[in-house]
Amino acid sequence: MFLFEIEVWQFILVIVMVLVATAVATFFIVRKLFQKALKKNPPINETMIRQMMAQMGRTPSEKQVRAIMRSMNEENKQN
């Protein structure tokens, strides 16, 4: 039977190391899942804008669609 004693500071150090390792692993796992979700459900694109405007009863011109995309991209860059 293995019996060993550790100091309080060693115990605290081990706990802190485990917490840091868990945080790092969680970060990379969540990042991978988020990237996978973005691939599966991409953000809004020009086709979606055309469909939304058609549902509102409007026929958008190409200029309007590009203007909306440009404004959305600028908003995303600011955030």
FENNORKA-V287926 format. One record per helix or strand. SS is the DSSP state (a for helix, b for strand). FROM is the first residue (numbers start at 1). TO is the last residue. If there is no record, write none. Layout:
ss;from;to
SS;FROM;TO
SS;FROM;TO
This chain:
ss;from;to
a;8;40
a;46;55
a;62;78
